[in-house]
Amino acid sequence: MKPALALTLVILAVSAFFLARNVFGTLKGKNRGAVAWVVWLWLGLWAAALVYGIASAVPRWLASGESSALLALGVAVVSVFCQTRLWGHYVARANYAPHGQETVVRGTEVVGAGDLQARMYGDKAKPADVDIEIGGVVLPRMLEAQHMLFSGTTGAGKTQAINRVLRAVRQRGQRALIADPAGGFFSRFGRPGDVLFNPFDRRSVDWSPFAEIRHDYDCQRIAKAAVPDGTGEGAEWHHYAQTLLGETLLALHQRGEHSVKRLLHYVSAADTKELGELLAGTPAAILTAKGNDKMLNNTRGIIATYLGVWRYLPDAGTFSVREWVQDETREGWLFVTYRDDQMGMLRGLVASILELGIVEGLSLSENQERGLWFVFDEVDSLGKVSSLRGGLTKLRKYGGRCVLGLQTVSQLRETYGRDEAQTLLANLSTKLILRAGDNETAEYFSKELGEQDIDRLQMTTGQGTSSGGVLNPGHSSESSNTSYNMQRVRQAAILSSEILNLPDLHGFLKIPGQPVGAVQVEYQAMPEVQPGFQG
């Protein structure tokens, strides 16, 4: 083969190789931060020159065996020119665009809501009314049973996100047990067939702990719902309180005395002799033994903390949370409402109702398609729901789905303890992180969203001075030089300061197995169809 012909083929082949490399790199998204039309402009010019060169050189070689070295050199010049322009464009974007200089190598990737939706479902997927949509991203049905957390301070958009979930649940005809601050959800979603519980609201059902008893052992279950497990040094006293309440419930039930007033009398006011006669032969009898007055008083003090509000219950109520959960012919919702000024009194009672609901949900037959929703807004300010941890880990196979609203991580830790609070948060697979109101919450969710390793293109500019040398020793000149290097850096995918300064309705969505989505929750006004509270 003639040297000129070989040179022609080598030049065309090398040009084709580098063109193909740039095209594939652009298609795979390696040139992040570059302006697409600029890149394709130079690639198009390069391709046109290469095609022209090949189309001219090959027929000439086939016809006469002559080379087209000069034409090939022209193609090479165009190729080098285009490659130089492309590299200059990448460098310029890297130095002047805030995010253009960074390429995520591994770790958490942050994408827009549209990109996240397209990655999960394709470009043509559109949410339906029955879908759980969070900021324009549809949550896969299979992930609903892995539970959801919506975190945000007042006004950040948490209620709007929960509203969207509840609208979908209504469309499906599924049931929900809702912890409802200020009755806001009831005022917007309540309809005939729904049930409201709040002893201070005249529309409330008449609940009684005696209505929850089916078997003797249910009394201890009710006692544990009313008096949550304690932590640390208080755990033993909470156990005594649960035992006293449970055994008193059982004794009155066996007597046929289903009176809340009589129950409160025995656990809080009856003298030792009267209480001892009721509890004789039970594990709680030791509390009435001679010399145990201090032990009994301390136990009653724990009970008074949680059962003080029970005096506002009807003496002979008939509504049962357990029956409501078990009756799958119902399509209505159960709203457990409370106003802020009532929360100090109602906290323990609200937690008791939620506890009974979760425990009964765990007794249902296995059916992952059931769709029984537990929606607890402001879970950090509610009383401790002892079975919540078990519910998050086990409700899935019974068709339970939990949606928790959270304002501050610190208050959740105060209620449940640091380790149990972490267990609760870890079992909520889908998380929507809206604006936080405190540093601790923002820092926690910044770590929760993860870290990323990035390649960052950096420009270094230096100044130098050179003398005139032997021929011109008195003269010196200044020069500058610029160099580029790629640096690998590990950083938080989302800074805590970003979470603290998010605008209303903006946040970050974490779905298992997907990049973090930067989303905006749609604001949708919903009229009040009835008052949230009627005294």
FENVEN-V217809 format. One record per pair of residues at least 24 apart in sequence whose C-alpha atoms are under 10 Angstrom apart, sorted by the first residue. I is the first residue (numbers start at 1). GAP is how many residues later the second one is. Records with the same first field share a line. If there is no record, write none. Layout:
# FENVEN-V217809
I=GAP / GAP
This chain:
# FENVEN-V217809
1=64
2=63 / 64 / 65
3=64 / 66
4=62 / 63 / 64 / 65 / 66
5=52 / 56 / 60 / 61 / 62 / 63 / 64 / 67
6=61 / 63
7=60 / 61 / 62 / 63 / 65 / 66
8=45 / 46 / 49 / 50 / 59 / 60 / 61 / 62 / 63 / 64 / 65 / 67 / 68
9=45 / 48 / 49 / 58 / 59 / 60 / 63
10=62
11=58 / 60 / 61 / 62 / 63 / 64 / 65 / 68
12=38 / 39 / 41 / 42 / 45 / 57 / 59 / 60 / 61 / 63 / 64 / 67
13=37 / 41
14=62 / 65
15=31 / 32 / 34 / 35 / 57 / 60 / 61 / 62 / 63 / 64 / 65 / 68
16=30 / 31 / 34 / 35 / 38 / 60 / 63
18=61 / 62 / 65
19=24 / 25 / 27 / 28 / 31 / 60 / 63 / 64
20=27
22=61 / 64
23=24
29=74
30=73 / 74
31=59 / 69 / 70 / 71 / 72
32=58 / 61 / 62 / 67 / 68 / 69 / 70 / 71 / 72
33=56 / 57 / 58 / 59 / 60 / 61 / 64 / 65 / 66 / 67 / 68 / 69 / 70
34=52 / 55 / 56 / 57 / 58 / 59 / 60 / 63 / 66 / 67
35=54 / 55 / 58 / 65
38=47 / 48 / 51
39=43 / 46 / 47 / 48 / 50 / 51
40=46
41=41 / 45
42=36 / 37 / 39 / 40 / 41 / 42 / 43 / 44
43=36 / 39 / 40 / 43
44=38
45=33 / 34 / 37
46=29 / 30 / 31 / 32 / 33 / 34 / 35 / 36 / 37
47=28 / 31 / 32 / 35
48=27 / 30
49=25 / 26 / 27 / 28 / 29 / 30
50=24 / 25 / 26 / 28 / 29
51=24
90=367
91=366 / 367 / 368 / 393
92=367
93=364
94=362 / 363 / 364 / 365
95=361 / 362 / 363 / 364
99=357
100=356 / 357
101=353 / 354 / 355 / 356 / 357 / 385
102=351 / 352 / 353 / 354 / 355 / 356 / 384 / 385 / 386 / 387
103=349 / 350 / 351 / 352 / 353 / 354 / 385
104=348 / 349 / 350 / 351 / 352 / 384 / 385 / 386 / 389
105=347 / 348 / 349 / 350 / 383 / 384 / 385
106=345 / 346 / 347 / 348 / 349 / 384
107=343 / 344 / 345 / 346 / 347 / 383 / 384 / 385 / 386 / 408
108=341 / 342 / 343 / 344 / 345 / 383 / 384 / 385 / 386 / 406 / 407 / 408
109=340 / 341 / 342 / 343 / 344 / 345 / 384 / 385 / 405 / 406 / 407 / 408
110=339 / 342 / 383 / 384 / 398 / 399 / 400 / 404 / 405 / 406 / 407 / 408
111=397 / 398 / 403 / 404 / 405 / 406 / 407 / 408
112=24 / 25 / 396 / 397 / 403 / 404 / 405 / 406 / 407 / 408
113=24 / 25 / 395 / 396 / 403 / 404 / 405 / 406 / 407
114=403 / 404 / 405
115=400 / 402 / 403
116=393 / 395 / 398 / 399 / 400 / 401 / 402 / 403
117=400
119=395 / 396
120=394
128=40
129=35 / 36 / 38 / 39 / 40 / 41 / 42 / 43
130=34 / 35 / 36 / 37 / 38 / 39 / 40 / 41 / 42 / 43
131=33 / 34 / 36 / 37 / 38 / 40 / 41
132=29 / 30 / 32 / 33 / 34 / 35 / 36 / 37
133=28 / 31 / 32 / 35 / 388 / 389
134=26 / 27 / 28 / 30 / 31 / 297 / 298 / 375 / 385 / 386 / 387 / 388
135=26 / 29 / 297 / 370 / 371 / 372 / 373 / 374 / 382 / 383 / 384 / 385 / 386 / 387 / 388
136=381 / 383 / 384 / 385 / 386
137=372 / 374 / 380 / 382 / 383 / 384
139=291 / 372
140=371
141=228
142=226 / 227
143=253 / 258 / 286 / 287 / 368 / 369
144=227 / 229 / 252 / 255 / 256 / 257 / 258 / 259 / 284 / 285 / 286
145=223 / 224 / 226 / 227 / 228 / 247 / 248 / 249 / 250 / 251 / 252 / 253 / 254 / 255 / 256 / 257 / 258 / 283 / 284
146=246 / 247 / 248 / 249 / 250 / 254 / 255 / 256 / 257 / 281 / 282 / 283 / 284 / 366
147=226 / 227 / 245 / 246 / 248 / 249 / 253 / 254 / 255 / 256 / 257 / 280 / 281 / 282 / 283 / 284
148=227 / 244 / 253 / 254 / 255 / 256 / 257 / 277 / 279 / 280 / 281 / 282 / 283 / 284 / 362 / 363
149=227 / 228 / 253 / 254 / 255 / 256 / 257 / 275 / 276 / 278 / 279 / 280 / 281 / 282 / 283 / 284 / 361
150=227 / 228 / 253 / 254 / 255 / 256 / 257 / 278 / 280 / 281 / 282 / 283 / 284 / 359
151=226 / 227 / 253 / 254 / 255 / 256 / 257 / 258 / 280 / 281 / 282 / 283 / 284 / 285 / 290 / 291 / 294 / 356
152=226 / 253 / 254 / 255 / 256 / 280 / 281 / 282 / 283 / 284 / 285 / 289 / 290 / 347 / 348 / 352 / 353 / 355
153=225 / 252 / 253 / 254 / 255 / 280 / 281 / 282 / 283 / 284 / 285 / 288 / 347 / 351
154=253 / 281 / 282 / 283 / 350
155=279 / 280 / 348 / 349 / 350
156=251 / 277 / 278 / 279 / 280 / 281 / 346 / 347 / 348 / 349 / 350 / 351 / 365
157=276 / 277 / 278 / 346 / 347 / 348 / 349 / 350 / 363 / 364 / 365 / 366
158=219 / 220 / 247 / 248 / 249 / 274 / 275 / 276 / 277 / 346 / 347 / 349 / 363
159=25 / 26 / 218 / 246 / 346 / 364
160=345 / 361 / 362 / 363 / 364 / 365 / 366
161=244 / 271 / 344 / 359 / 360 / 361 / 362 / 363
162=213 / 214 / 215 / 241 / 242 / 243
163=25 / 26 / 360 / 361 / 362 / 363
164=357 / 358 / 359 / 360
165=210 / 238
166=207 / 209
169=202 / 203 / 204
170=161 / 162 / 163
172=199
173=157 / 158 / 159 / 160 / 198
174=154 / 156 / 157 / 158 / 159 / 196 / 197 / 198 / 199
175=150 / 153 / 155 / 156 / 157 / 158 / 159 / 195 / 196 / 197 / 198 / 199
176=149 / 155 / 156 / 157 / 158 / 159 / 195 / 196 / 197 / 198 / 199 / 224 / 225 / 226
177=144 / 147 / 148 / 155 / 156 / 157 / 158 / 159 / 176 / 177 / 180 / 181 / 195 / 196 / 197 / 198 / 199 / 225
178=155 / 156 / 157 / 158 / 159 / 176 / 195 / 196 / 197 / 198 / 199 / 225
179=155 / 156 / 157 / 158 / 159 / 171 / 172 / 174 / 175 / 195 / 196 / 197 / 198 / 199 / 200 / 203 / 225 / 226
180=154 / 155 / 156 / 157 / 158 / 159 / 170 / 195 / 196 / 197 / 198 / 352
181=154 / 155 / 156 / 157 / 158 / 159 / 162 / 195 / 196 / 197 / 201 / 351
182=154 / 155 / 156 / 157 / 158 / 159 / 160 / 161 / 349 / 350 / 351
183=152 / 153 / 154 / 155 / 156 / 347 / 348 / 349 / 350 / 351
184=153 / 154 / 155 / 344 / 346 / 347 / 348 / 349
185=150 / 151 / 152 / 192 / 343 / 347
186=147 / 148 / 149 / 150 / 151 / 342 / 343 / 344 / 345 / 346 / 347
187=339 / 340 / 341 / 342 / 343 / 344 / 345 / 346
188=337 / 338 / 339 / 340 / 341 / 342 / 343 / 344
189=144 / 146 / 337 / 338 / 339 / 340 / 341
190=142 / 143 / 144 / 145 / 338 / 339 / 340 / 341 / 342
191=141 / 142 / 338 / 339
192=140 / 141
193=137 / 138 / 139 / 140 / 141
194=136 / 137 / 138 / 139 / 140 / 141
195=124 / 129 / 137 / 138 / 139 / 140 / 141
196=137 / 138 / 139 / 140 / 141
197=122 / 124 / 137 / 138 / 139 / 140 / 141 / 153 / 156
198=114 / 115 / 137 / 138 / 139 / 140 / 141 / 144 / 148 / 151 / 152 / 335 / 336 / 337
199=110 / 111 / 112 / 113 / 114 / 115 / 137 / 138 / 139 / 147 / 150 / 336
200=112 / 113 / 137 / 138 / 139 / 142 / 146 / 333 / 334 / 335
201=136 / 137 / 331 / 332 / 333 / 334
202=331 / 332 / 333
203=330 / 331 / 332
204=115 / 131 / 132 / 133 / 329 / 330
205=108 / 109 / 112 / 113 / 114 / 115
206=107 / 108 / 109 / 110 / 111 / 112 / 113 / 114
207=106 / 107 / 108 / 109 / 110 / 111 / 112 / 113 / 114 / 146
208=50 / 51 / 52 / 102 / 105 / 106 / 107 / 108 / 109 / 110 / 111 / 112 / 113
209=40 / 49 / 50 / 51 / 54 / 101 / 104 / 107 / 108 / 109 / 110 / 111 / 112 / 143 / 144
210=39 / 40 / 42 / 43 / 46 / 47 / 48 / 49 / 50 / 53 / 106 / 107 / 108 / 109 / 110
211=47 / 105 / 106 / 107 / 108 / 109 / 110 / 111 / 112
212=106 / 107 / 108 / 109 / 110 / 111 / 144
213=36 / 37 / 40 / 107 / 109
214=108
215=35
216=30 / 31 / 33 / 34 / 35 / 37 / 38
217=29 / 30 / 33
218=28 / 31 / 32
219=24 / 26 / 27 / 28 / 29 / 30 / 31 / 32 / 34
220=24 / 25 / 26 / 27 / 28 / 29 / 30
221=25 / 134 / 135 / 138
222=24 / 27 / 130 / 131 / 133 / 134 / 137
223=24 / 25 / 26 / 80 / 129
224=128 / 131 / 132 / 161 / 162 / 163
225=123 / 124 / 125 / 126 / 127 / 128 / 129 / 130 / 131 / 132 / 134 / 159 / 160 / 161 / 162
226=77 / 80 / 81 / 122 / 123 / 124 / 125 / 126 / 127 / 129 / 130 / 158 / 159 / 160
227=75 / 76 / 77 / 78 / 79 / 80 / 121 / 122 / 124 / 125 / 156 / 157 / 158 / 159
228=78 / 120 / 123 / 124 / 127 / 155 / 156 / 157 / 158 / 159
229=155 / 156 / 157 / 158 / 187
230=154 / 156 / 186 / 187
231=184 / 185 / 186
232=185
234=68
236=63
237=58 / 59 / 61 / 62 / 63 / 64 / 65 / 66
238=60 / 61 / 64 / 65
239=60 / 63
240=43 / 44 / 47 / 55 / 56 / 58 / 59 / 60 / 62 / 63
241=26 / 43 / 55 / 57 / 58 / 59 / 60 / 61 / 62 / 63
242=42 / 57 / 60 / 61
243=39 / 40 / 41 / 42 / 44 / 56
244=35 / 38 / 39 / 40 / 41 / 42 / 43 / 52 / 55 / 56 / 59
245=39 / 54 / 55 / 58 / 62
246=38
247=31 / 32 / 35 / 36 / 37 / 38
248=27 / 30 / 31 / 34 / 36
250=29
251=27 / 28 / 29 / 31
252=26 / 27
257=59
258=57 / 58 / 59
259=55 / 56 / 57 / 58
260=50 / 51 / 52 / 53 / 54 / 55 / 56 / 57
261=49 / 50 / 51 / 52 / 53 / 54 / 55
262=53
263=47 / 48 / 52
264=39 / 40 / 43 / 44 / 46 / 47
266=34
267=29 / 32 / 33 / 34 / 36 / 37 / 40
268=28 / 29 / 31 / 32 / 33 / 35 / 36 / 39 / 40
269=28 / 31
272=24
305=40 / 43
306=39 / 40 / 41 / 42 / 43 / 45 / 46 / 77
307=38 / 39 / 41 / 42
308=37 / 38 / 40 / 41
309=35 / 36 / 37 / 38 / 39 / 40
310=35 / 36 / 38 / 39
320=33 / 36 / 37
321=32 / 33 / 34 / 35 / 36 / 37 / 39
322=31 / 34 / 35 / 36 / 37 / 38 / 39 / 41
323=34 / 37
324=33 / 36
325=31 / 32 / 33 / 34 / 35 / 36 / 38 / 39 / 47
326=31 / 34 / 35 / 37 / 38 / 39
328=42 / 44
333=39 / 40
334=40
335=40
336=40
337=195 / 196
338=194 / 195
339=193 / 194
343=38 / 39 / 40
344=38 / 39
346=36 / 37
347=34 / 35 / 36 / 37
348=34 / 35 / 36 / 37
349=33 / 34
350=32 / 33 / 34 / 35
351=28 / 31 / 32 / 33 / 34 / 35
352=31 / 32 / 33 / 34
353=32
354=28 / 29 / 30 / 31 / 32 / 33 / 34
355=29 / 30 / 31 / 32 / 33 / 36
356=29 / 31
357=30 / 34
358=27 / 28 / 29 / 30 / 31 / 32 / 33 / 34 / 37 / 42 / 44
359=27 / 28 / 29 / 31 / 32 / 36
361=30 / 33 / 34 / 37 / 38 / 39
362=25 / 28 / 29 / 32 / 33 / 34 / 35 / 36 / 37 / 38
363=32 / 35
364=31 / 33 / 34 / 35 / 36
365=32 / 33 / 34
366=29 / 30 / 31 / 32 / 33
367=28 / 29 / 30 / 31 / 32 / 33
368=27 / 28 / 29 / 30 / 31 / 32 / 33
369=27 / 28 / 29 / 30 / 31
370=26 / 27 / 28 / 29 / 30 / 31
371=25 / 27 / 28 / 29 / 30
372=24 / 26 / 27 / 28 / 29 / 30
373=26 / 27 / 28 / 29 / 30
374=26 / 27 / 28 / 29 / 30
375=26 / 27 / 28 / 29 / 30
376=26 / 27 / 28 / 29 / 30
377=26 / 27 / 28 / 29 / 30
378=26 / 27 / 28 / 29 / 30 / 34
379=24 / 25 / 26 / 27 / 28 / 29 / 32 / 33 / 36
380=24 / 25 / 26 / 27 / 28 / 29 / 30 / 31 / 32 / 33 / 34 / 35 / 36 / 41
381=25 / 26 / 27 / 30 / 31 / 33 / 34
382=29 / 30 / 33
383=29 / 32 / 33
384=28 / 30 / 31 / 32
385=30 / 31
386=30
388=32 / 36
389=27 / 31 / 32 / 34 / 35 / 36 / 38
390=34 / 37
391=33 / 36
392=31 / 32 / 33 / 34 / 35 / 36
393=30 / 31 / 34 / 35
402=26
403=25 / 27 / 28
404=24 / 27
405=27
406=27 / 30 / 35
407=27 / 28 / 29 / 30 / 31 / 34
408=28 / 29 / 30 / 31 / 32 / 33 / 34 / 36
409=27 / 29 / 30 / 31 / 32 / 33 / 34 / 35 / 36
410=28 / 30 / 31 / 34
411=30
429=81 / 82 / 83
430=79 / 80 / 81 / 82
431=77 / 78 / 79 / 80 / 81 / 85
432=74 / 75 / 76 / 77 / 78 / 79 / 84 / 85 / 86 / 87 / 89
433=66 / 69 / 73 / 74 / 75 / 76 / 77 / 85 / 86
434=65 / 66 / 67 / 68 / 69 / 70 / 71 / 72 / 73 / 74 / 75 / 85 / 86 / 87
435=61 / 62 / 63 / 64 / 65 / 66 / 67 / 68 / 69 / 70 / 71 / 72 / 73
436=60 / 61 / 62 / 63 / 64 / 65 / 66 / 71
437=62 / 63 / 64
438=58 / 61 / 62
439=57 / 58 / 60 / 61
440=56
441=55 / 58 / 59
442=52 / 53 / 54 / 55 / 56 / 57 / 58 / 59
443=51 / 52 / 53 / 54 / 56 / 57
444=52
445=49 / 50 / 51 / 54 / 63
446=46 / 47 / 48 / 49 / 50 / 51 / 52 / 53
447=45 / 46 / 47 / 48 / 49
448=44 / 45 / 46 / 62
449=43 / 44 / 45 / 46 / 59 / 60 / 61 / 66 / 67
450=41 / 42 / 43 / 44 / 45 / 66
451=39 / 40 / 41 / 42 / 43 / 44
452=37 / 38 / 39 / 40 / 41 / 42
453=35 / 36 / 37 / 38 / 39 / 40
454=32 / 33 / 34 / 35 / 36 / 37 / 39
455=30 / 31 / 32 / 33 / 34 / 35
456=29 / 30 / 31 / 32 / 33
457=27 / 28 / 29 / 30 / 31
458=25 / 26 / 27 / 28 / 29
459=24 / 25 / 26 / 27
460=24 / 25
